[in-house]
Amino acid sequence: MLTLLKLLKDGRFHSGEALGAALGISRSAVWKQLQQLQAELDLTIHKVRGRGYQLAHPLLLLDADEIRSDVRSPAWPVHVFECIDSTNAKALEMVGAGEQAPFVVLAEKQSAGRGRRGRVWSSPYADNVYYSLLLRIEGGMRQLEGLSLVVGLAVLDALSEQGVKGAGLKWPNDVLVGSRKLAGILLELVGDPADVCHVVLGIGINVNMRTSAAIDQQWTSLWLETGEQHDRNRLVSSLNRHLEAYLHQHAAGGFSALQAQWEQRHLWQGKNVVLIAGNQHIEGQVLGVDRQGALRLSVGGVEKSFNGGELSLRLANPR
Ligand code: BTN
């Protein structure tokens, strides 16, 4: 089935006869495989009498060699999968089975992409980037402080290289254009955070996605922002390069070395917000982040800091 997809990925018309000849199967077997492709990968394939079959738009598939061929990017091993539950889950499973960190896991599609606070990350086939970088952390808690915020800086730099304008961060690590989400970040950790542990930096970027009925919040994509199809292999190389640079700075100087940069790119700096922590709603004004990456709020004139994966932020007066 995937060989058939590779024949169609150029977005041109291919006759049933030519596809069958290339695969050594009958035209009716081609038809069956096309039905399967549409059902399993949710792809739209047009059929035109006299011309054949054509994908609704061309696909640029992920290619580990192409990603690693960018000499400016780190030589991290890159593992590309077709369809898996979650790249974060796969990376953690691989390190459990003895794979040496660092390494990158990518997928064309996730059947159970994980978002923050138990949400599902919509992951259609070959449209977006589903990326996990598995790292071994040896320096104790200091090496983890603010790490997820640092990932946001790398994602923003990679996006601006793709020509996206006006993207910024929302604490702790949403990447937004205005109020629309372009990328999300989820860190998961195994081992002893005070000693040696492994952490997976999971990043989802909406790249060539044009429509989605499955996302229940405001979202955007590179395609919607720039009006162009983007090469995900180049985006991943660029992400690797920016991540390596920021991780290096973070390892050397801790989050405090990047704190001011992060605040400059925080879209909600100075805004009145509501912080939701379980049943509690705390109203305050955003002052910034502290040296550990915790959110600093002025609550009734008193400065308070908040940290934790289960917190979420809303604007107090959205317009
Ligand atoms: C969020 O809710 O904003 C975080 C979304 C993180 C999604 C990415 S996609 C790649 C990696 N694998 C996952 O299962 N989740 C992360």
py3Dmol code that shows the C-alpha trace and the ligand (Angstrom):
import py3Dmol

protein = """\
ATOM      1  CA  MET A   1       0.000   0.000   0.000  1.00  0.00           C
ATOM      2  CA  LEU A   2       2.839   2.380   0.855  1.00  0.00           C
ATOM      3  CA  THR A   3       4.567   1.611  -2.437  1.00  0.00           C
ATOM      4  CA  LEU A   4       1.393   2.727  -4.170  1.00  0.00           C
ATOM      5  CA  LEU A   5       1.462   5.925  -2.134  1.00  0.00           C
ATOM      6  CA  LYS A   6       5.058   6.569  -3.174  1.00  0.00           C
ATOM      7  CA  LEU A   7       3.958   6.339  -6.826  1.00  0.00           C
ATOM      8  CA  LEU A   8       1.179   8.849  -6.228  1.00  0.00           C
ATOM      9  CA  LYS A   9       3.043  11.276  -3.999  1.00  0.00           C
ATOM     10  CA  ASP A  10       4.044  13.614  -6.867  1.00  0.00           C
ATOM     11  CA  GLY A  11       0.411  14.779  -7.030  1.00  0.00           C
ATOM     12  CA  ARG A  12       0.157  13.964 -10.781  1.00  0.00           C
ATOM     13  CA  PHE A  13      -2.355  11.715 -12.526  1.00  0.00           C
ATOM     14  CA  HIS A  14      -1.464   8.008 -12.788  1.00  0.00           C
ATOM     15  CA  SER A  15      -3.619   5.561 -14.712  1.00  0.00           C
ATOM     16  CA  GLY A  16      -4.857   2.409 -12.981  1.00  0.00           C
ATOM     17  CA  GLU A  17      -3.091   0.430 -15.671  1.00  0.00           C
ATOM     18  CA  ALA A  18       0.303   2.102 -15.095  1.00  0.00           C
ATOM     19  CA  LEU A  19      -0.020   1.732 -11.306  1.00  0.00           C
ATOM     20  CA  GLY A  20      -0.949  -1.929 -11.657  1.00  0.00           C
ATOM     21  CA  ALA A  21       2.014  -2.545 -14.008  1.00  0.00           C
ATOM     22  CA  ALA A  22       4.439  -0.822 -11.624  1.00  0.00           C
ATOM     23  CA  LEU A  23       3.204  -2.896  -8.671  1.00  0.00           C
ATOM     24  CA  GLY A  24       2.654  -6.164 -10.584  1.00  0.00           C
ATOM     25  CA  ILE A  25      -1.032  -6.293  -9.577  1.00  0.00           C
ATOM     26  CA  SER A  26      -4.369  -6.030 -11.378  1.00  0.00           C
ATOM     27  CA  ARG A  27      -6.330  -2.776 -11.818  1.00  0.00           C
ATOM     28  CA  SER A  28      -8.960  -4.004  -9.384  1.00  0.00           C
ATOM     29  CA  ALA A  29      -6.245  -4.731  -6.800  1.00  0.00           C
ATOM     30  CA  VAL A  30      -5.001  -1.154  -7.333  1.00  0.00           C
ATOM     31  CA  TRP A  31      -8.534   0.107  -6.710  1.00  0.00           C
ATOM     32  CA  LYS A  32      -8.751  -1.899  -3.449  1.00  0.00           C
ATOM     33  CA  GLN A  33      -5.422  -0.529  -2.225  1.00  0.00           C
ATOM     34  CA  LEU A  34      -6.527   2.995  -3.055  1.00  0.00           C
ATOM     35  CA  GLN A  35      -9.681   2.512  -0.986  1.00  0.00           C
ATOM     36  CA  GLN A  36      -7.535   1.252   1.889  1.00  0.00           C
ATOM     37  CA  LEU A  37      -5.180   4.228   1.598  1.00  0.00           C
ATOM     38  CA  GLN A  38      -8.088   6.634   1.775  1.00  0.00           C
ATOM     39  CA  ALA A  39      -9.636   4.897   4.753  1.00  0.00           C
ATOM     40  CA  GLU A  40      -6.500   4.243   6.810  1.00  0.00           C
ATOM     41  CA  LEU A  41      -4.537   7.404   6.141  1.00  0.00           C
ATOM     42  CA  ASP A  42      -7.481   9.730   5.633  1.00  0.00           C
ATOM     43  CA  LEU A  43      -6.091  10.873   2.277  1.00  0.00           C
ATOM     44  CA  THR A  44      -8.179  12.341  -0.517  1.00  0.00           C
ATOM     45  CA  ILE A  45      -7.558  10.727  -3.903  1.00  0.00           C
ATOM     46  CA  HIS A  46      -9.329  12.083  -6.999  1.00  0.00           C
ATOM     47  CA  LYS A  47     -10.412   9.729  -9.782  1.00  0.00           C
ATOM     48  CA  VAL A  48     -10.923  11.235 -13.241  1.00  0.00           C
ATOM     49  CA  ARG A  49     -12.165   9.148 -16.140  1.00  0.00           C
ATOM     50  CA  GLY A  50      -9.529   8.778 -18.854  1.00  0.00           C
ATOM     51  CA  ARG A  51      -6.737  10.243 -16.676  1.00  0.00           C
ATOM     52  CA  GLY A  52      -6.557   8.008 -13.611  1.00  0.00           C
ATOM     53  CA  TYR A  53      -5.864   8.767  -9.968  1.00  0.00           C
ATOM     54  CA  GLN A  54      -4.350  11.809  -8.316  1.00  0.00           C
ATOM     55  CA  LEU A  55      -3.677  12.788  -4.708  1.00  0.00           C
ATOM     56  CA  ALA A  56      -5.521  15.965  -3.664  1.00  0.00           C
ATOM     57  CA  HIS A  57      -2.100  17.565  -3.129  1.00  0.00           C
ATOM     58  CA  PRO A  58       1.487  16.316  -3.522  1.00  0.00           C
ATOM     59  CA  LEU A  59       3.187  14.728  -0.505  1.00  0.00           C
ATOM     60  CA  LEU A  60       6.735  15.421   0.625  1.00  0.00           C
ATOM     61  CA  LEU A  61       7.485  12.381   2.759  1.00  0.00           C
ATOM     62  CA  LEU A  62       9.937  12.294   5.679  1.00  0.00           C
ATOM     63  CA  ASP A  63      13.427  11.077   4.858  1.00  0.00           C
ATOM     64  CA  ALA A  64      16.033  10.457   7.581  1.00  0.00           C
ATOM     65  CA  ASP A  65      18.972  10.705   5.120  1.00  0.00           C
ATOM     66  CA  GLU A  66      17.798  14.045   3.836  1.00  0.00           C
ATOM     67  CA  ILE A  67      17.383  15.367   7.386  1.00  0.00           C
ATOM     68  CA  ARG A  68      20.876  14.258   8.344  1.00  0.00           C
ATOM     69  CA  SER A  69      22.433  15.518   5.097  1.00  0.00           C
ATOM     70  CA  ASP A  70      22.253  19.104   6.396  1.00  0.00           C
ATOM     71  CA  VAL A  71      25.847  19.505   7.566  1.00  0.00           C
ATOM     72  CA  ARG A  72      24.948  22.375   9.928  1.00  0.00           C
ATOM     73  CA  SER A  73      22.657  20.073  11.948  1.00  0.00           C
ATOM     74  CA  PRO A  74      23.781  17.740  14.734  1.00  0.00           C
ATOM     75  CA  ALA A  75      24.513  14.122  13.842  1.00  0.00           C
ATOM     76  CA  TRP A  76      21.700  12.754  16.007  1.00  0.00           C
ATOM     77  CA  PRO A  77      20.336   9.421  14.704  1.00  0.00           C
ATOM     78  CA  VAL A  78      16.876   9.975  13.167  1.00  0.00           C
ATOM     79  CA  HIS A  79      14.284   7.165  13.203  1.00  0.00           C
ATOM     80  CA  VAL A  80      11.305   7.648  10.879  1.00  0.00           C
ATOM     81  CA  PHE A  81       8.121   5.602  11.344  1.00  0.00           C
ATOM     82  CA  GLU A  82       5.016   5.459   9.175  1.00  0.00           C
ATOM     83  CA  CYS A  83       2.248   5.167  11.714  1.00  0.00           C
ATOM     84  CA  ILE A  84       2.798   4.731  15.464  1.00  0.00           C
ATOM     85  CA  ASP A  85       0.808   5.615  18.560  1.00  0.00           C
ATOM     86  CA  SER A  86       3.061   8.473  19.709  1.00  0.00           C
ATOM     87  CA  THR A  87       6.650   9.505  18.952  1.00  0.00           C
ATOM     88  CA  ASN A  88       7.138  10.315  22.651  1.00  0.00           C
ATOM     89  CA  ALA A  89       5.952   6.846  23.658  1.00  0.00           C
ATOM     90  CA  LYS A  90       8.127   5.236  20.964  1.00  0.00           C
ATOM     91  CA  ALA A  91      11.249   7.161  22.050  1.00  0.00           C
ATOM     92  CA  LEU A  92      10.727   6.137  25.692  1.00  0.00           C
ATOM     93  CA  GLU A  93      10.174   2.536  24.627  1.00  0.00           C
ATOM     94  CA  MET A  94      13.375   2.597  22.527  1.00  0.00           C
ATOM     95  CA  VAL A  95      15.504   3.977  25.348  1.00  0.00           C
ATOM     96  CA  GLY A  96      14.027   1.302  27.630  1.00  0.00           C
ATOM     97  CA  ALA A  97      15.175  -1.286  25.083  1.00  0.00           C
ATOM     98  CA  GLY A  98      18.748   0.053  25.199  1.00  0.00           C
ATOM     99  CA  GLU A  99      18.896   2.669  22.399  1.00  0.00           C
ATOM    100  CA  GLN A 100      21.612   5.219  23.225  1.00  0.00           C
ATOM    101  CA  ALA A 101      20.558   8.861  23.642  1.00  0.00           C
ATOM    102  CA  PRO A 102      20.438  11.327  21.992  1.00  0.00           C
ATOM    103  CA  PHE A 103      18.213  10.290  19.100  1.00  0.00           C
ATOM    104  CA  VAL A 104      15.195  11.613  17.228  1.00  0.00           C
ATOM    105  CA  VAL A 105      11.919   9.823  16.500  1.00  0.00           C
ATOM    106  CA  LEU A 106       9.561  11.057  13.774  1.00  0.00           C
ATOM    107  CA  ALA A 107       6.307   9.695  12.422  1.00  0.00           C
ATOM    108  CA  GLU A 108       4.171  10.372   9.373  1.00  0.00           C
ATOM    109  CA  LYS A 109       1.093   9.769  11.510  1.00  0.00           C
ATOM    110  CA  GLN A 110       0.322   9.220  15.215  1.00  0.00           C
ATOM    111  CA  SER A 111      -2.716   7.206  16.225  1.00  0.00           C
ATOM    112  CA  ALA A 112      -2.565   8.447  19.843  1.00  0.00           C
ATOM    113  CA  GLY A 113      -0.543  11.670  19.784  1.00  0.00           C
ATOM    114  CA  ARG A 114      -0.230  12.985  23.323  1.00  0.00           C
ATOM    115  CA  GLY A 115      -0.928  16.592  24.245  1.00  0.00           C
ATOM    116  CA  ARG A 116      -0.553  18.420  27.561  1.00  0.00           C
ATOM    117  CA  ARG A 117      -3.026  17.773  30.364  1.00  0.00           C
ATOM    118  CA  GLY A 118      -4.181  14.462  28.872  1.00  0.00           C
ATOM    119  CA  ARG A 119      -5.345  15.952  25.573  1.00  0.00           C
ATOM    120  CA  VAL A 120      -4.994  14.239  22.197  1.00  0.00           C
ATOM    121  CA  TRP A 121      -2.690  15.821  19.590  1.00  0.00           C
ATOM    122  CA  SER A 122      -4.294  15.581  16.163  1.00  0.00           C
ATOM    123  CA  SER A 123      -1.766  13.871  13.863  1.00  0.00           C
ATOM    124  CA  PRO A 124      -2.950  13.315  10.269  1.00  0.00           C
ATOM    125  CA  TYR A 125      -0.728  11.479   7.762  1.00  0.00           C
ATOM    126  CA  ALA A 126       2.224  13.325   6.163  1.00  0.00           C
ATOM    127  CA  ASP A 127       0.833  16.789   6.901  1.00  0.00           C
ATOM    128  CA  ASN A 128       2.714  17.872  10.015  1.00  0.00           C
ATOM    129  CA  VAL A 129       5.823  17.296  12.113  1.00  0.00           C
ATOM    130  CA  TYR A 130       5.556  14.859  15.025  1.00  0.00           C
ATOM    131  CA  TYR A 131       8.996  14.974  16.590  1.00  0.00           C
ATOM    132  CA  SER A 132      10.617  13.583  19.744  1.00  0.00           C
ATOM    133  CA  LEU A 133      14.201  14.134  20.852  1.00  0.00           C
ATOM    134  CA  LEU A 134      15.351  11.725  23.556  1.00  0.00           C
ATOM    135  CA  LEU A 135      18.079  13.098  25.846  1.00  0.00           C
ATOM    136  CA  ARG A 136      20.009  11.723  28.792  1.00  0.00           C
ATOM    137  CA  ILE A 137      20.253  14.277  31.610  1.00  0.00           C
ATOM    138  CA  GLU A 138      22.963  13.876  34.205  1.00  0.00           C
ATOM    139  CA  GLY A 139      23.195  17.205  35.990  1.00  0.00           C
ATOM    140  CA  GLY A 140      20.230  16.827  38.368  1.00  0.00           C
ATOM    141  CA  MET A 141      17.306  19.239  38.682  1.00  0.00           C
ATOM    142  CA  ARG A 142      19.186  22.301  37.406  1.00  0.00           C
ATOM    143  CA  GLN A 143      19.473  20.731  33.947  1.00  0.00           C
ATOM    144  CA  LEU A 144      15.698  20.336  33.840  1.00  0.00           C
ATOM    145  CA  GLU A 145      14.701  23.791  35.053  1.00  0.00           C
ATOM    146  CA  GLY A 146      13.025  25.777  32.297  1.00  0.00           C
ATOM    147  CA  LEU A 147      13.888  23.088  29.747  1.00  0.00           C
ATOM    148  CA  SER A 148      10.428  23.005  28.178  1.00  0.00           C
ATOM    149  CA  LEU A 149      10.501  26.799  27.770  1.00  0.00           C
ATOM    150  CA  VAL A 150      13.874  26.579  26.046  1.00  0.00           C
ATOM    151  CA  VAL A 151      12.396  24.134  23.527  1.00  0.00           C
ATOM    152  CA  GLY A 152       9.840  26.838  22.654  1.00  0.00           C
ATOM    153  CA  LEU A 153      12.659  29.236  21.706  1.00  0.00           C
ATOM    154  CA  ALA A 154      14.160  26.669  19.324  1.00  0.00           C
ATOM    155  CA  VAL A 155      10.765  25.986  17.734  1.00  0.00           C
ATOM    156  CA  LEU A 156      10.189  29.723  17.205  1.00  0.00           C
ATOM    157  CA  ASP A 157      13.575  30.137  15.490  1.00  0.00           C
ATOM    158  CA  ALA A 158      12.900  27.172  13.200  1.00  0.00           C
ATOM    159  CA  LEU A 159       9.465  28.608  12.327  1.00  0.00           C
ATOM    160  CA  SER A 160      10.819  32.031  11.568  1.00  0.00           C
ATOM    161  CA  GLU A 161      13.318  30.408   9.148  1.00  0.00           C
ATOM    162  CA  GLN A 162      10.246  29.083   7.315  1.00  0.00           C
ATOM    163  CA  GLY A 163       8.955  32.632   6.884  1.00  0.00           C
ATOM    164  CA  VAL A 164       6.344  32.682   9.656  1.00  0.00           C
ATOM    165  CA  LYS A 165       5.729  36.186  10.943  1.00  0.00           C
ATOM    166  CA  GLY A 166       4.306  37.190  14.310  1.00  0.00           C
ATOM    167  CA  ALA A 167       4.621  33.846  16.122  1.00  0.00           C
ATOM    168  CA  GLY A 168       5.328  33.938  19.844  1.00  0.00           C
ATOM    169  CA  LEU A 169       5.158  31.893  23.024  1.00  0.00           C
ATOM    170  CA  LYS A 170       2.468  31.445  25.633  1.00  0.00           C
ATOM    171  CA  TRP A 171       3.631  30.157  28.974  1.00  0.00           C
ATOM    172  CA  PRO A 172       4.612  27.441  29.497  1.00  0.00           C
ATOM    173  CA  ASN A 173       5.226  26.287  25.943  1.00  0.00           C
ATOM    174  CA  ASP A 174       2.512  26.927  23.406  1.00  0.00           C
ATOM    175  CA  VAL A 175       3.563  28.471  20.120  1.00  0.00           C
ATOM    176  CA  LEU A 176       0.877  30.822  18.840  1.00  0.00           C
ATOM    177  CA  VAL A 177       0.211  33.242  16.034  1.00  0.00           C
ATOM    178  CA  GLY A 178      -2.236  35.684  17.604  1.00  0.00           C
ATOM    179  CA  SER A 179      -4.561  33.362  19.471  1.00  0.00           C
ATOM    180  CA  ARG A 180      -4.114  30.419  17.083  1.00  0.00           C
ATOM    181  CA  LYS A 181      -1.914  27.483  18.052  1.00  0.00           C
ATOM    182  CA  LEU A 182       0.824  26.574  15.573  1.00  0.00           C
ATOM    183  CA  ALA A 183       2.887  24.165  17.685  1.00  0.00           C
ATOM    184  CA  GLY A 184       2.808  22.365  21.025  1.00  0.00           C
ATOM    185  CA  ILE A 185       5.496  20.912  23.251  1.00  0.00           C
ATOM    186  CA  LEU A 186       5.278  18.023  25.703  1.00  0.00           C
ATOM    187  CA  LEU A 187       8.203  16.883  27.854  1.00  0.00           C
ATOM    188  CA  GLU A 188       8.091  13.456  29.507  1.00  0.00           C
ATOM    189  CA  LEU A 189      10.669  12.077  31.871  1.00  0.00           C
ATOM    190  CA  VAL A 190      11.794   8.662  33.119  1.00  0.00           C
ATOM    191  CA  GLY A 191      14.379   7.927  35.811  1.00  0.00           C
ATOM    192  CA  ASP A 192      15.509  10.006  38.762  1.00  0.00           C
ATOM    193  CA  PRO A 193      15.282  13.748  38.025  1.00  0.00           C
ATOM    194  CA  ALA A 194      17.662  14.471  40.919  1.00  0.00           C
ATOM    195  CA  ASP A 195      20.349  12.216  39.443  1.00  0.00           C
ATOM    196  CA  VAL A 196      20.349  10.544  36.002  1.00  0.00           C
ATOM    197  CA  CYS A 197      17.206  10.509  33.897  1.00  0.00           C
ATOM    198  CA  HIS A 198      15.980  10.455  30.326  1.00  0.00           C
ATOM    199  CA  VAL A 199      13.719  13.164  29.033  1.00  0.00           C
ATOM    200  CA  VAL A 200      11.839  13.199  25.762  1.00  0.00           C
ATOM    201  CA  LEU A 201      11.238  16.582  24.153  1.00  0.00           C
ATOM    202  CA  GLY A 202       8.034  16.073  22.150  1.00  0.00           C
ATOM    203  CA  ILE A 203       7.160  18.709  19.560  1.00  0.00           C
ATOM    204  CA  GLY A 204       4.127  18.862  17.285  1.00  0.00           C
ATOM    205  CA  ILE A 205       4.128  21.519  14.519  1.00  0.00           C
ATOM    206  CA  ASN A 206       1.174  22.047  12.192  1.00  0.00           C
ATOM    207  CA  VAL A 207       2.885  22.286   8.830  1.00  0.00           C
ATOM    208  CA  ASN A 208       0.876  21.564   5.675  1.00  0.00           C
ATOM    209  CA  MET A 209      -2.496  20.936   7.348  1.00  0.00           C
ATOM    210  CA  ARG A 210      -5.244  22.995   5.725  1.00  0.00           C
ATOM    211  CA  THR A 211      -8.383  21.760   7.460  1.00  0.00           C
ATOM    212  CA  SER A 212      -9.205  19.721  10.530  1.00  0.00           C
ATOM    213  CA  ALA A 213     -12.465  18.747  12.112  1.00  0.00           C
ATOM    214  CA  ALA A 214     -10.629  17.046  14.971  1.00  0.00           C
ATOM    215  CA  ILE A 215      -9.087  20.060  16.749  1.00  0.00           C
ATOM    216  CA  ASP A 216     -11.219  21.715  19.413  1.00  0.00           C
ATOM    217  CA  GLN A 217      -9.206  24.929  19.808  1.00  0.00           C
ATOM    218  CA  GLN A 218      -8.127  27.766  17.519  1.00  0.00           C
ATOM    219  CA  TRP A 219      -5.202  26.573  15.395  1.00  0.00           C
ATOM    220  CA  THR A 220      -3.121  27.485  12.408  1.00  0.00           C
ATOM    221  CA  SER A 221      -0.390  25.897  10.285  1.00  0.00           C
ATOM    222  CA  LEU A 222       2.650  26.973   8.275  1.00  0.00           C
ATOM    223  CA  TRP A 223       0.613  26.523   5.129  1.00  0.00           C
ATOM    224  CA  LEU A 224      -2.169  28.770   6.432  1.00  0.00           C
ATOM    225  CA  GLU A 225       0.329  31.401   7.603  1.00  0.00           C
ATOM    226  CA  THR A 226       2.517  31.532   4.492  1.00  0.00           C
ATOM    227  CA  GLY A 227       0.281  30.133   1.724  1.00  0.00           C
ATOM    228  CA  GLU A 228       3.006  27.624   0.748  1.00  0.00           C
ATOM    229  CA  GLN A 229       3.710  23.942   1.150  1.00  0.00           C
ATOM    230  CA  HIS A 230       6.722  23.371   3.432  1.00  0.00           C
ATOM    231  CA  ASP A 231       9.380  20.662   3.253  1.00  0.00           C
ATOM    232  CA  ARG A 232       9.203  18.897   6.617  1.00  0.00           C
ATOM    233  CA  ASN A 233      12.706  17.414   6.218  1.00  0.00           C
ATOM    234  CA  ARG A 234      14.217  20.895   6.050  1.00  0.00           C
ATOM    235  CA  LEU A 235      12.098  22.011   8.966  1.00  0.00           C
ATOM    236  CA  VAL A 236      13.308  19.073  11.087  1.00  0.00           C
ATOM    237  CA  SER A 237      16.978  19.760  10.192  1.00  0.00           C
ATOM    238  CA  SER A 238      16.506  23.364  11.215  1.00  0.00           C
ATOM    239  CA  LEU A 239      14.748  22.327  14.442  1.00  0.00           C
ATOM    240  CA  ASN A 240      17.639  19.979  15.279  1.00  0.00           C
ATOM    241  CA  ARG A 241      20.131  22.773  14.697  1.00  0.00           C
ATOM    242  CA  HIS A 242      18.304  25.333  16.848  1.00  0.00           C
ATOM    243  CA  LEU A 243      17.605  22.803  19.584  1.00  0.00           C
ATOM    244  CA  GLU A 244      21.259  21.832  19.775  1.00  0.00           C
ATOM    245  CA  ALA A 245      22.309  25.481  20.139  1.00  0.00           C
ATOM    246  CA  TYR A 246      19.744  26.312  22.846  1.00  0.00           C
ATOM    247  CA  LEU A 247      20.353  23.064  24.743  1.00  0.00           C
ATOM    248  CA  HIS A 248      24.031  23.911  24.807  1.00  0.00           C
ATOM    249  CA  GLN A 249      23.339  27.378  26.269  1.00  0.00           C
ATOM    250  CA  HIS A 250      20.898  25.910  28.781  1.00  0.00           C
ATOM    251  CA  ALA A 251      23.369  23.221  29.891  1.00  0.00           C
ATOM    252  CA  ALA A 252      26.099  25.833  30.363  1.00  0.00           C
ATOM    253  CA  GLY A 253      24.169  28.685  31.991  1.00  0.00           C
ATOM    254  CA  GLY A 254      20.848  27.246  33.176  1.00  0.00           C
ATOM    255  CA  PHE A 255      17.507  28.828  32.267  1.00  0.00           C
ATOM    256  CA  SER A 256      18.554  32.192  33.709  1.00  0.00           C
ATOM    257  CA  ALA A 257      20.831  32.641  30.671  1.00  0.00           C
ATOM    258  CA  LEU A 258      17.737  32.543  28.436  1.00  0.00           C
ATOM    259  CA  GLN A 259      15.135  34.092  30.740  1.00  0.00           C
ATOM    260  CA  ALA A 260      15.190  37.596  29.177  1.00  0.00           C
ATOM    261  CA  GLN A 261      15.048  36.187  25.639  1.00  0.00           C
ATOM    262  CA  TRP A 262      12.066  34.068  26.581  1.00  0.00           C
ATOM    263  CA  GLU A 263      10.210  37.032  28.101  1.00  0.00           C
ATOM    264  CA  GLN A 264      10.810  39.077  24.938  1.00  0.00           C
ATOM    265  CA  ARG A 265       9.009  36.422  22.962  1.00  0.00           C
ATOM    266  CA  HIS A 266       6.177  35.925  25.439  1.00  0.00           C
ATOM    267  CA  LEU A 267       2.977  37.109  23.758  1.00  0.00           C
ATOM    268  CA  TRP A 268       1.169  37.501  27.080  1.00  0.00           C
ATOM    269  CA  GLN A 269       3.817  39.559  28.880  1.00  0.00           C
ATOM    270  CA  GLY A 270       2.010  42.225  30.980  1.00  0.00           C
ATOM    271  CA  LYS A 271      -1.453  40.815  30.160  1.00  0.00           C
ATOM    272  CA  ASN A 272      -4.233  40.185  32.657  1.00  0.00           C
ATOM    273  CA  VAL A 273      -4.760  36.452  32.837  1.00  0.00           C
ATOM    274  CA  VAL A 274      -6.543  33.665  34.656  1.00  0.00           C
ATOM    275  CA  LEU A 275      -4.355  30.763  35.745  1.00  0.00           C
ATOM    276  CA  ILE A 276      -6.299  27.520  36.005  1.00  0.00           C
ATOM    277  CA  ALA A 277      -4.961  24.975  38.484  1.00  0.00           C
ATOM    278  CA  GLY A 278      -7.527  22.192  38.891  1.00  0.00           C
ATOM    279  CA  ASN A 279     -10.631  23.844  40.367  1.00  0.00           C
ATOM    280  CA  GLN A 280      -8.770  26.988  41.302  1.00  0.00           C
ATOM    281  CA  HIS A 281      -8.880  30.100  39.094  1.00  0.00           C
ATOM    282  CA  ILE A 282      -6.252  32.700  39.967  1.00  0.00           C
ATOM    283  CA  GLU A 283      -6.475  36.142  38.392  1.00  0.00           C
ATOM    284  CA  GLY A 284      -3.346  38.193  37.951  1.00  0.00           C
ATOM    285  CA  GLN A 285      -1.083  40.178  35.679  1.00  0.00           C
ATOM    286  CA  VAL A 286       1.864  38.467  33.956  1.00  0.00           C
ATOM    287  CA  LEU A 287       5.183  39.829  35.241  1.00  0.00           C
ATOM    288  CA  GLY A 288       7.346  37.272  33.423  1.00  0.00           C
ATOM    289  CA  VAL A 289       9.161  34.057  34.317  1.00  0.00           C
ATOM    290  CA  ASP A 290      11.692  33.389  37.069  1.00  0.00           C
ATOM    291  CA  ARG A 291      15.124  31.730  36.854  1.00  0.00           C
ATOM    292  CA  GLN A 292      13.490  28.279  37.004  1.00  0.00           C
ATOM    293  CA  GLY A 293      10.949  29.047  34.274  1.00  0.00           C
ATOM    294  CA  ALA A 294       8.025  29.422  36.714  1.00  0.00           C
ATOM    295  CA  LEU A 295       5.333  31.981  35.787  1.00  0.00           C
ATOM    296  CA  ARG A 296       5.476  35.214  37.816  1.00  0.00           C
ATOM    297  CA  LEU A 297       2.074  36.786  38.389  1.00  0.00           C
ATOM    298  CA  SER A 298       1.051  39.879  40.296  1.00  0.00           C
ATOM    299  CA  VAL A 299      -1.995  38.660  42.236  1.00  0.00           C
ATOM    300  CA  GLY A 300      -3.773  41.509  44.058  1.00  0.00           C
ATOM    301  CA  GLY A 301      -0.499  43.450  44.039  1.00  0.00           C
ATOM    302  CA  VAL A 302       1.526  40.549  45.493  1.00  0.00           C
ATOM    303  CA  GLU A 303       4.063  38.674  43.333  1.00  0.00           C
ATOM    304  CA  LYS A 304       3.551  34.905  43.187  1.00  0.00           C
ATOM    305  CA  SER A 305       5.267  32.165  41.155  1.00  0.00           C
ATOM    306  CA  PHE A 306       3.589  29.126  39.626  1.00  0.00           C
ATOM    307  CA  ASN A 307       5.000  26.003  38.028  1.00  0.00           C
ATOM    308  CA  GLY A 308       3.751  22.584  36.968  1.00  0.00           C
ATOM    309  CA  GLY A 309       2.572  20.647  33.942  1.00  0.00           C
ATOM    310  CA  GLU A 310      -1.089  20.746  34.895  1.00  0.00           C
ATOM    311  CA  LEU A 311      -1.460  24.529  34.892  1.00  0.00           C
ATOM    312  CA  SER A 312      -3.073  26.410  32.055  1.00  0.00           C
ATOM    313  CA  LEU A 313      -3.427  30.058  31.238  1.00  0.00           C
ATOM    314  CA  ARG A 314      -6.317  32.082  29.736  1.00  0.00           C
ATOM    315  CA  LEU A 315      -6.581  35.762  28.934  1.00  0.00           C
ATOM    316  CA  ALA A 316      -8.798  37.556  31.475  1.00  0.00           C
ATOM    317  CA  ASN A 317     -10.423  39.712  28.780  1.00  0.00           C
ATOM    318  CA  PRO A 318     -10.138  37.911  25.430  1.00  0.00           C
ATOM    319  CA  ARG A 319     -11.192  39.997  22.447  1.00  0.00           C
TER     320      ARG A 319
END
"""
ligand_1 = """\
16
BTN
C 0.381 20.332 23.660
O -0.651 19.851 24.137
O 0.453 21.517 23.351
C 1.590 19.447 23.437
C 1.494 18.695 22.160
C 2.719 17.848 21.856
C 2.514 16.981 20.646
C 3.768 16.270 20.246
S 3.619 15.504 18.652
C 5.125 14.691 18.893
C 5.185 14.241 20.339
N 4.553 12.947 20.484
C 3.437 13.021 21.192
O 2.695 12.050 21.444
N 3.216 14.265 21.596
C 4.259 15.165 21.153
"""
view = py3Dmol.view(width=600, height=400)
view.addModel(protein, "pdb")
view.setStyle({"model": 0}, {"cartoon": {"style": "trace"}})
view.addModel(ligand_1, "xyz")
view.setStyle({"model": 1}, {"stick": {}})
view.zoomTo()
view.show()
